Amino acid sequence: MSGYAKHKSPHVTYVPTLTGGVGANELQTFYSQYFATTPSMKLTLLSRTIGADRVVDEVHVRFKHTREVPWILPGVPPTKKRVEVVVVSIVVLRGGKLYHEHVYWDQASVLVQVGLLDPDVVPEAARKLGVRKLPVVGREAAWRLLNGGDDGEDGEADNMLIPGWDDGEEDEQDDDEEDEEEEEEEEAEQYEEEDEEQEEEEEEDEEQEGEEHEEQDGQNGTSKEEGNREGTDAEAGDALPSINGQKQPKKDHVSASKTGEQGA
């Protein structure tokens, strides 16, 4: 952890889940044991701002939740759901080393995408106040920042969650809904293709790992047999009669081919 400042409490905090660590030892434990990712995780840098003592990154994060990822979904088993979210990282430096890092993202959006939060399920108390739907969105927010809106502008807002925004503009709203449906269909097709590619890659990785395990098991079996033979030879050497009151020294076990090479 030489990249951390010698300050008594350099820290990293993933704010939405309060995961991370304080101090070099705790950070070492966190990143080595709990900062898991998935094979499909892809990071795309959207912007970077560099100041005198800090760096601010805006990153599009995309992954399929095929294993537990404690820093963003602690305690949640794999849901096999696709997740897209924009993450903002603020790194403060002291003497060229990390002093602290704060990381932010829209956790409500993540929960919607993995099926742990339903925007249509409103608590009864809130429903009595007139709330019809939770004001949260899924992956479309991150998707817009990555790909832009209808005019190609990154991060274009649509204000669809604001009641009354589109009053008197029903035709435009219908067109927008049709456009959104087309975008969702195209995105779904893209996801299906990527899922197929990812599954093929995972199958290839599993086959390769299986072959490596078989090869390793075979090598271990050979080593074990050789070890047993050497052990038997060693026992025989220990049992040799002594010469002049001393045991005869054990012979070095050198293969015939090696002996021949040395003689040559």
N, C-alpha and C positions, 0 to 999 in steps of 0.2 A: 504493500500500500504506500509506496514511496511517492505516489502522486498526490497524497493528501498533505495539507499543511500540518505543522507540528503543534498547532493550537490544540488545547486540551479537549476541545469538542467540535472537530469538523463533523458536519452532519449532512445526510441526504434524507429528504422527506418527500415521499410520494403522497401529496396532500389529500386527495380524495379518500385514500384508504389508510393514511397514517402509517404506512410501511416505510422501511428504510433503516437507518442506523445512526447512532451518535458515537463518535470516537472511532479510531482506526480499527480496533479489534472487532467492534460490533459491525462495522461496515464490511470487514473481511468476511465475517460469518454470514451476513445478509447476502452479499453478492455470490459467495461460493455455495450456499446451501438453499437460498430461497428466491433468488432472482432468476427464475426459470422462464424460458421462452418456448415457443413451439416451432417445429420445422418450417411451418408456412409463414412465420412472421416476416413482414416486409416493412422497412422504414424508408420513408421518402421525405427528404428535407425540403420544406416549403419556403422557409426564410431563415436567415441568421442575422442577428444584430450584435455587433461587437462594440463594447464600451471600454472605458479605461480599466475597469476591474471586473467586468462580467461579460458573459456571452449568453444571449437569449436565442434559443432555437425553437422554431415551430415545425413540428414533425407529424406527418401523416403515418399512423400506425395501423397495420392491417394484419390480421391473423385468423386462423381457424382454431377454435377452442378445443383442441384435441388432447390437451393435458392440463393439469392444474397450473395456473399462473399466479402465484401468491401476491405479487406486487400490484396486480390490477383486479384480480378476482380471488382474494384469499378465502379459503374454505369452500370454494365452489368446484365440484367435480367437473370433468370435461362435459360440455354440452353439445359438442360437434357443431356449434353455431359459428358463423362468420361474424367478425367484429371489425369495424372501421371507426377510428376515433383520432382526433387531432390532439397531440400532446405538446404542451409548452414547457420547456426546460430552461430554468434560470440558474446559471452557474456563476458563483462569485469566486474570484481568485485572489490569493494573497501570495506574493512572491512567486508567481507562476505556478502555484499549486492550488488544488481544490480547497476552498474554505467551507463552502456549503453549496448545496444544490436543492432547489425546490422544483417539483414537477407537478403540473396540473393537467387535468382533462375532464371531460363531461362524464361523470360516473353514471348519471341517470341514463344517458344514451347507451352506455355499455350494458347496463342492466336490462334495458329494453331489447337490445340485440340478442342477448343470451336467454331471453325468456323469463327473467326474474322480475320484470316490471311491465305491467300492461297499462298503457296510457288510457285505455277505456275503463279501467277499474278504479273508480273514484271513491274514497272513503265517504261513508254516509253523512258525516258531519259536513264535509266539503260540498257534497251534492246538495244538501239543504241550503247552502249558501249560493247555489247556482252554478257550481263548477261542473261542467259536462265532460271534460276530458283533461287529463294531466298535461300541463304545458311542457312536454318533452318531445324530442325527436330521436329517431334511430340513426342509422348510418348515413342518411342523406346529408346531414350537416358536414361530415367529414368528406363525403363524396363531392359535394359542391366546392369545398375548398381545394380539393385535388384537381377536379376536372372543370370547374367553372359552371356558371349558370347558362341560361339560354343564349345570352350575348357573349359568352366566353369569358365573362368576368369572374375571377376567382372569388369564392365566398359570397356570391350574390344572395341577398336575403329575399324571402318571398312573403313574410308577414302572415303566413297562413294560420298561425296560432292566435292572431289578434282578432277577437270578435268584431265583425262589422267592417273589416278592412276592405273586403271585396263587395260590399253592398252596392247594388246598381251596376255591377260589372259581371253579371252572371255568365254572359257569353265568353268573356275572357277567362273566367274561372273554369268553365267547361273545357276551353282550349288548353288551359294550364293542366287540368286533370288528365286530359288525353296525352299531353306531352309527358307528364309524370309517369303515366302508365307505360308509355313507350320506353321511357328511360329505365323503368323498373324491369321491363321485359328484356331489354338489351343487357342490363346489368346482371339479371338472373342467368342469361345465356353465358355471359362472360364468367360468372362464378362457376357454372356447371363445367365449362371447359377447364378452368383453373383447378377445380376439385378433381376432375379426371386426371389432369397432369400431376397434381399433388399425390393422388392415390397411387398412380403408376410409380412416381419417385419413391414413395414410402414402401411400396412392394419391392422395388429394386433394392432399396436400402436394407429391408428385412432379409431378402435373399442373400445379399452380400454379407450381412452380419451372420446369417446362419452358416454360410460357407466358411467364414472366418472362424466361427466357433467350432465347426467340425474339424477344420485344419488344426486349430489350437488343441482340441481334444486329442487328435491323433498324435500331435507332437508331445503332448503331456504323457500319453500312453507309452510312446516310444521312450521318453526320458525316464519314465517309471521303470520300464523293463530294464533299461541300461543301468539304472540305479540299483535295481535288485541284483543284477549280475555282478556289479561292482561290489555290492555289499557281501555277496557270497564269496567273491574272490578275496575280499579283505579278511573275512573270517578265516578263510583257508590260510592266508598269509600269517595271521595271528597264531594259527595252530602249528606252523612249521617248527621243527625242533631247533633248539638253540645251539649255537656254535660257540665254544669256549665260554659257556655260561651266559651268552647273550642271545637274544632272539634274532633270527635272520631278518634283515630289513625287507620290507614289502617291495615288490616289483612295481615299477610304474606301468600303468595300463595304457599302452600305446597301440593303436590299431596297426595292422600289418601294412596297410597302404602307406601310413605315415612313416613307419619304420623303413619301408622301401625307399621312400622319398629322401629320408635323411641319409640312408646309405648311399644313394645315388649322388 
